[in-house]
Amino acid sequence: MTTEQELQSLFDTLDGDQDGKVSINDLFLSPGLSAIITSETNTSSPQELLVQYDSDKDGSITFEELKEAVEKASNLN
């Protein structure tokens, strides 16, 4: 399980260009961190994460979308 602070830190690390969004490219550039994200969200791949939780369909995940995914998977303390 992850705390919100740990999740924010992970998100900030993945958000290489610091635009507030993690794109599919960001996820593939960090396979280890991507594996943590898919584990915490109970998804099988970055693509599945985007399909299920990219609520505004812009091709990337915001922190709030990621937080919602982790909360739905019951992995956020």
N, CA, C and O atoms as CSV, one atom per row, in Angstrom:
chain,resi,resn,atom,element,x,y,z
A,1,MET,N,N,0.831,-1.190,0.000
A,1,MET,CA,C,0.000,0.000,0.000
A,1,MET,C,C,0.875,1.253,0.000
A,1,MET,O,O,2.001,1.249,0.497
A,2,THR,N,N,0.341,2.286,-0.552
A,2,THR,CA,C,1.060,3.533,-0.744
A,2,THR,C,C,0.339,4.667,-0.020
A,2,THR,O,O,-0.890,4.697,0.036
A,3,THR,N,N,1.111,5.593,0.529
A,3,THR,CA,C,0.509,6.803,1.084
A,3,THR,C,C,0.361,7.820,-0.041
A,3,THR,O,O,0.982,7.687,-1.096
A,4,GLU,N,N,-0.457,8.825,0.188
A,4,GLU,CA,C,-0.640,9.860,-0.831
A,4,GLU,C,C,0.676,10.579,-1.111
A,4,GLU,O,O,0.962,10.931,-2.256
A,5,GLN,N,N,1.471,10.796,-0.078
A,5,GLN,CA,C,2.762,11.467,-0.258
A,5,GLN,C,C,3.703,10.620,-1.120
A,5,GLN,O,O,4.394,11.151,-1.989
A,6,GLU,N,N,3.731,9.309,-0.880
A,6,GLU,CA,C,4.564,8.419,-1.693
A,6,GLU,C,C,4.085,8.404,-3.138
A,6,GLU,O,O,4.889,8.400,-4.069
A,7,LEU,N,N,2.768,8.395,-3.315
A,7,LEU,CA,C,2.200,8.409,-4.654
A,7,LEU,C,C,2.559,9.704,-5.382
A,7,LEU,O,O,2.887,9.684,-6.568
A,8,GLN,N,N,2.495,10.834,-4.666
A,8,GLN,CA,C,2.857,12.123,-5.270
A,8,GLN,C,C,4.323,12.126,-5.686
A,8,GLN,O,O,4.663,12.624,-6.759
A,9,SER,N,N,5.179,11.582,-4.854
A,9,SER,CA,C,6.604,11.510,-5.171
A,9,SER,C,C,6.842,10.648,-6.407
A,9,SER,O,O,7.623,11.014,-7.285
A,10,LEU,N,N,6.173,9.514,-6.470
A,10,LEU,CA,C,6.288,8.630,-7.632
A,10,LEU,C,C,5.792,9.341,-8.888
A,10,LEU,O,O,6.432,9.278,-9.938
A,11,PHE,N,N,4.650,10.017,-8.774
A,11,PHE,CA,C,4.095,10.753,-9.900
A,11,PHE,C,C,5.069,11.827,-10.383
A,11,PHE,O,O,5.309,11.965,-11.583
A,12,ASP,N,N,5.625,12.583,-9.439
A,12,ASP,CA,C,6.557,13.656,-9.799
A,12,ASP,C,C,7.793,13.101,-10.508
A,12,ASP,O,O,8.323,13.733,-11.422
A,13,THR,N,N,8.248,11.924,-10.088
A,13,THR,CA,C,9.399,11.292,-10.740
A,13,THR,C,C,9.055,10.883,-12.166
A,13,THR,O,O,9.866,11.053,-13.076
A,14,LEU,N,N,7.862,10.348,-12.363
A,14,LEU,CA,C,7.438,9.933,-13.706
A,14,LEU,C,C,7.172,11.127,-14.617
A,14,LEU,O,O,7.360,11.030,-15.830
A,15,ASP,N,N,6.743,12.241,-14.054
A,15,ASP,CA,C,6.398,13.436,-14.820
A,15,ASP,C,C,7.684,14.199,-15.165
A,15,ASP,O,O,7.970,15.252,-14.596
A,16,GLY,N,N,8.437,13.650,-16.095
A,16,GLY,CA,C,9.745,14.189,-16.438
A,16,GLY,C,C,9.737,15.642,-16.874
A,16,GLY,O,O,10.648,16.393,-16.525
A,17,ASP,N,N,8.727,16.053,-17.629
A,17,ASP,CA,C,8.688,17.440,-18.099
A,17,ASP,C,C,7.918,18.359,-17.151
A,17,ASP,O,O,7.736,19.542,-17.437
A,18,GLN,N,N,7.469,17.811,-16.024
A,18,GLN,CA,C,6.801,18.587,-14.976
A,18,GLN,C,C,5.594,19.370,-15.487
A,18,GLN,O,O,5.370,20.512,-15.087
A,19,ASP,N,N,4.813,18.739,-16.382
A,19,ASP,CA,C,3.624,19.413,-16.893
A,19,ASP,C,C,2.354,19.011,-16.145
A,19,ASP,O,O,1.251,19.411,-16.518
A,20,GLY,N,N,2.519,18.210,-15.080
A,20,GLY,CA,C,1.369,17.803,-14.291
A,20,GLY,C,C,0.650,16.590,-14.838
A,20,GLY,O,O,-0.423,16.225,-14.358
A,21,LYS,N,N,1.247,15.959,-15.852
A,21,LYS,CA,C,0.642,14.794,-16.482
A,21,LYS,C,C,1.716,13.748,-16.746
A,21,LYS,O,O,2.869,14.076,-17.027
A,22,VAL,N,N,1.319,12.483,-16.649
A,22,VAL,CA,C,2.207,11.375,-16.991
A,22,VAL,C,C,1.645,10.740,-18.249
A,22,VAL,O,O,0.535,10.208,-18.251
A,23,SER,N,N,2.423,10.802,-19.318
A,23,SER,CA,C,1.982,10.241,-20.592
A,23,SER,C,C,2.383,8.780,-20.693
A,23,SER,O,O,3.148,8.275,-19.873
A,24,ILE,N,N,1.867,8.120,-21.690
A,24,ILE,CA,C,2.248,6.722,-21.938
A,24,ILE,C,C,3.752,6.636,-22.179
A,24,ILE,O,O,4.392,5.666,-21.772
A,25,ASN,N,N,4.318,7.643,-22.837
A,25,ASN,CA,C,5.766,7.652,-23.071
A,25,ASN,C,C,6.534,7.754,-21.756
A,25,ASN,O,O,7.547,7.078,-21.575
A,26,ASP,N,N,6.057,8.596,-20.837
A,26,ASP,CA,C,6.694,8.712,-19.523
A,26,ASP,C,C,6.691,7.360,-18.817
A,26,ASP,O,O,7.681,6.974,-18.195
A,27,LEU,N,N,5.572,6.644,-18.918
A,27,LEU,CA,C,5.466,5.341,-18.268
A,27,LEU,C,C,6.434,4.331,-18.880
A,27,LEU,O,O,7.049,3.545,-18.159
A,28,PHE,N,N,6.570,4.348,-20.205
A,28,PHE,CA,C,7.468,3.398,-20.858
A,28,PHE,C,C,8.935,3.754,-20.657
A,28,PHE,O,O,9.797,2.878,-20.728
A,29,LEU,N,N,9.230,5.019,-20.410
A,29,LEU,CA,C,10.618,5.413,-20.166
A,29,LEU,C,C,11.098,5.011,-18.776
A,29,LEU,O,O,12.300,5.013,-18.509
A,30,SER,N,N,10.175,4.670,-17.902
A,30,SER,CA,C,10.516,4.255,-16.538
A,30,SER,C,C,9.824,2.929,-16.226
A,30,SER,O,O,8.863,2.902,-15.458
A,31,PRO,N,N,10.300,1.831,-16.812
A,31,PRO,CA,C,9.589,0.560,-16.644
A,31,PRO,C,C,9.470,0.104,-15.196
A,31,PRO,O,O,8.461,-0.500,-14.832
A,32,GLY,N,N,10.458,0.371,-14.368
A,32,GLY,CA,C,10.377,-0.020,-12.966
A,32,GLY,C,C,9.282,0.728,-12.235
A,32,GLY,O,O,8.502,0.135,-11.489
A,33,LEU,N,N,9.226,2.046,-12.455
A,33,LEU,CA,C,8.189,2.855,-11.818
A,33,LEU,C,C,6.824,2.525,-12.401
A,33,LEU,O,O,5.820,2.527,-11.690
A,34,SER,N,N,6.791,2.243,-13.685
A,34,SER,CA,C,5.547,1.851,-14.332
A,34,SER,C,C,5.000,0.566,-13.720
A,34,SER,O,O,3.789,0.426,-13.549
A,35,ALA,N,N,5.885,-0.369,-13.391
A,35,ALA,CA,C,5.465,-1.629,-12.767
A,35,ALA,C,C,4.839,-1.362,-11.402
A,35,ALA,O,O,3.866,-2.015,-11.024
A,36,ILE,N,N,5.395,-0.405,-10.664
A,36,ILE,CA,C,4.815,-0.049,-9.361
A,36,ILE,C,C,3.413,0.525,-9.559
A,36,ILE,O,O,2.483,0.173,-8.834
A,37,ILE,N,N,3.271,1.400,-10.537
A,37,ILE,CA,C,1.970,2.014,-10.814
A,37,ILE,C,C,0.943,0.949,-11.184
A,37,ILE,O,O,-0.164,0.952,-10.647
A,38,THR,N,N,1.291,0.045,-12.087
A,38,THR,CA,C,0.320,-0.974,-12.489
A,38,THR,C,C,-0.023,-1.883,-11.316
A,38,THR,O,O,-1.162,-2.332,-11.190
A,39,SER,N,N,0.943,-2.151,-10.469
A,39,SER,CA,C,0.687,-2.967,-9.282
A,39,SER,C,C,-0.265,-2.251,-8.320
A,39,SER,O,O,-1.215,-2.852,-7.818
A,40,GLU,N,N,-0.009,-0.988,-8.074
A,40,GLU,CA,C,-0.825,-0.218,-7.126
A,40,GLU,C,C,-2.241,0.041,-7.644
A,40,GLU,O,O,-3.158,0.272,-6.857
A,41,THR,N,N,-2.416,0.002,-8.960
A,41,THR,CA,C,-3.738,0.275,-9.533
A,41,THR,C,C,-4.450,-0.999,-9.985
A,41,THR,O,O,-5.567,-0.945,-10.499
A,42,ASN,N,N,-3.798,-2.141,-9.791
A,42,ASN,CA,C,-4.346,-3.426,-10.233
A,42,ASN,C,C,-4.662,-3.444,-11.723
A,42,ASN,O,O,-5.642,-4.055,-12.151
A,43,THR,N,N,-3.836,-2.778,-12.501
A,43,THR,CA,C,-3.947,-2.843,-13.956
A,43,THR,C,C,-2.787,-3.678,-14.470
A,43,THR,O,O,-1.790,-3.863,-13.772
A,44,SER,N,N,-2.917,-4.185,-15.693
A,44,SER,CA,C,-1.880,-5.074,-16.211
A,44,SER,C,C,-0.839,-4.361,-17.057
A,44,SER,O,O,0.209,-4.932,-17.359
A,45,SER,N,N,-1.114,-3.117,-17.445
A,45,SER,CA,C,-0.173,-2.400,-18.307
A,45,SER,C,C,-0.463,-0.905,-18.262
A,45,SER,O,O,-1.547,-0.489,-17.852
A,46,PRO,N,N,0.511,-0.097,-18.687
A,46,PRO,CA,C,0.246,1.352,-18.774
A,46,PRO,C,C,-0.928,1.670,-19.698
A,46,PRO,O,O,-1.689,2.602,-19.441
A,47,GLN,N,N,-1.074,0.893,-20.778
A,47,GLN,CA,C,-2.191,1.139,-21.696
A,47,GLN,C,C,-3.530,0.929,-20.988
A,47,GLN,O,O,-4.460,1.718,-21.155
A,48,GLU,N,N,-3.616,-0.146,-20.195
A,48,GLU,CA,C,-4.862,-0.406,-19.475
A,48,GLU,C,C,-5.144,0.712,-18.473
A,48,GLU,O,O,-6.292,1.124,-18.306
A,49,LEU,N,N,-4.101,1.198,-17.811
A,49,LEU,CA,C,-4.258,2.316,-16.874
A,49,LEU,C,C,-4.874,3.518,-17.589
A,49,LEU,O,O,-5.807,4.137,-17.077
A,50,LEU,N,N,-4.358,3.843,-18.760
A,50,LEU,CA,C,-4.890,4.984,-19.515
A,50,LEU,C,C,-6.329,4.747,-19.955
A,50,LEU,O,O,-7.168,5.642,-19.850
A,51,VAL,N,N,-6.618,3.546,-20.447
A,51,VAL,CA,C,-7.976,3.251,-20.912
A,51,VAL,C,C,-8.974,3.383,-19.777
A,51,VAL,O,O,-10.062,3.929,-19.962
A,52,GLN,N,N,-8.611,2.886,-18.605
A,52,GLN,CA,C,-9.556,2.881,-17.491
A,52,GLN,C,C,-9.651,4.206,-16.749
A,52,GLN,O,O,-10.727,4.563,-16.269
A,53,TYR,N,N,-8.541,4.947,-16.643
A,53,TYR,CA,C,-8.529,6.087,-15.719
A,53,TYR,C,C,-8.230,7.447,-16.337
A,53,TYR,O,O,-8.229,8.446,-15.619
A,54,ASP,N,N,-7.980,7.522,-17.620
A,54,ASP,CA,C,-7.758,8.815,-18.269
A,54,ASP,C,C,-9.114,9.456,-18.522
A,54,ASP,O,O,-9.639,9.395,-19.634
A,55,SER,N,N,-9.675,10.066,-17.495
A,55,SER,CA,C,-11.059,10.535,-17.553
A,55,SER,C,C,-11.295,11.624,-18.598
A,55,SER,O,O,-12.383,11.705,-19.168
A,56,ASP,N,N,-10.295,12.456,-18.854
A,56,ASP,CA,C,-10.485,13.506,-19.865
A,56,ASP,C,C,-9.989,13.081,-21.248
A,56,ASP,O,O,-10.030,13.868,-22.195
A,57,LYS,N,N,-9.524,11.845,-21.361
A,57,LYS,CA,C,-9.114,11.234,-22.638
A,57,LYS,C,C,-8.069,12.065,-23.391
A,57,LYS,O,O,-8.124,12.198,-24.614
A,58,ASP,N,N,-7.117,12.619,-22.632
A,58,ASP,CA,C,-6.072,13.412,-23.275
A,58,ASP,C,C,-4.787,12.610,-23.515
A,58,ASP,O,O,-3.784,13.161,-23.966
A,59,GLY,N,N,-4.822,11.316,-23.214
A,59,GLY,CA,C,-3.662,10.468,-23.469
A,59,GLY,C,C,-2.633,10.480,-22.363
A,59,GLY,O,O,-1.524,9.974,-22.539
A,60,SER,N,N,-2.988,11.056,-21.219
A,60,SER,CA,C,-2.073,11.081,-20.085
A,60,SER,C,C,-2.878,11.031,-18.786
A,60,SER,O,O,-4.093,11.229,-18.776
A,61,ILE,N,N,-2.169,10.763,-17.701
A,61,ILE,CA,C,-2.786,10.625,-16.388
A,61,ILE,C,C,-2.330,11.790,-15.506
A,61,ILE,O,O,-1.135,12.055,-15.382
A,62,THR,N,N,-3.284,12.472,-14.903
A,62,THR,CA,C,-2.953,13.511,-13.923
A,62,THR,C,C,-2.787,12.842,-12.559
A,62,THR,O,O,-3.118,11.668,-12.393
A,63,PHE,N,N,-2.281,13.582,-11.601
A,63,PHE,CA,C,-2.139,13.016,-10.259
A,63,PHE,C,C,-3.497,12.607,-9.705
A,63,PHE,O,O,-3.622,11.546,-9.093
A,64,GLU,N,N,-4.505,13.431,-9.912
A,64,GLU,CA,C,-5.843,13.110,-9.393
A,64,GLU,C,C,-6.388,11.829,-10.027
A,64,GLU,O,O,-7.013,11.019,-9.343
A,65,GLU,N,N,-6.156,11.640,-11.328
A,65,GLU,CA,C,-6.596,10.402,-11.986
A,65,GLU,C,C,-5.844,9.197,-11.433
A,65,GLU,O,O,-6.432,8.137,-11.221
A,66,LEU,N,N,-4.554,9.359,-11.200
A,66,LEU,CA,C,-3.760,8.273,-10.637
A,66,LEU,C,C,-4.220,7.964,-9.213
A,66,LEU,O,O,-4.358,6.801,-8.833
A,67,LYS,N,N,-4.452,9.004,-8.443
A,67,LYS,CA,C,-4.908,8.828,-7.066
A,67,LYS,C,C,-6.241,8.076,-7.041
A,67,LYS,O,O,-6.438,7.185,-6.216
A,68,GLU,N,N,-7.148,8.434,-7.941
A,68,GLU,CA,C,-8.435,7.754,-8.033
A,68,GLU,C,C,-8.246,6.270,-8.376
A,68,GLU,O,O,-8.933,5.411,-7.824
A,69,ALA,N,N,-7.323,5.977,-9.277
A,69,ALA,CA,C,-7.069,4.585,-9.669
A,69,ALA,C,C,-6.547,3.780,-8.482
A,69,ALA,O,O,-6.968,2.644,-8.264
A,70,VAL,N,N,-5.640,4.364,-7.723
A,70,VAL,CA,C,-5.064,3.665,-6.564
A,70,VAL,C,C,-6.136,3.511,-5.479
A,70,VAL,O,O,-6.209,2.471,-4.825
A,71,GLU,N,N,-6.957,4.530,-5.289
A,71,GLU,CA,C,-8.030,4.426,-4.296
A,71,GLU,C,C,-9.027,3.334,-4.675
A,71,GLU,O,O,-9.478,2.584,-3.809
A,72,LYS,N,N,-9.375,3.238,-5.957
A,72,LYS,CA,C,-10.304,2.200,-6.399
A,72,LYS,C,C,-9.706,0.814,-6.183
A,72,LYS,O,O,-10.435,-0.144,-5.928
A,73,ALA,N,N,-8.394,0.704,-6.282
A,73,ALA,CA,C,-7.729,-0.577,-6.057
A,73,ALA,C,C,-7.509,-0.822,-4.559
A,73,ALA,O,O,-6.962,-1.850,-4.161
A,74,SER,N,N,-7.942,0.132,-3.743
A,74,SER,CA,C,-7.804,0.043,-2.281
A,74,SER,C,C,-6.359,-0.087,-1.842
A,74,SER,O,O,-6.065,-0.800,-0.883
A,75,ASN,N,N,-5.458,0.588,-2.526
A,75,ASN,CA,C,-4.039,0.534,-2.194
A,75,ASN,C,C,-3.512,1.867,-1.690
A,75,ASN,O,O,-2.299,2.072,-1.670
A,76,LEU,N,N,-4.389,2.782,-1.280
A,76,LEU,CA,C,-3.924,4.066,-0.766
A,76,LEU,C,C,-4.250,4.153,0.712
A,76,LEU,O,O,-5.396,3.959,1.118
A,77,ASN,N,N,-3.243,4.443,1.510
A,77,ASN,CA,C,-3.440,4.600,2.957
A,77,ASN,C,C,-3.836,6.030,3.262
A,77,ASN,O,O,-4.050,6.377,4.424
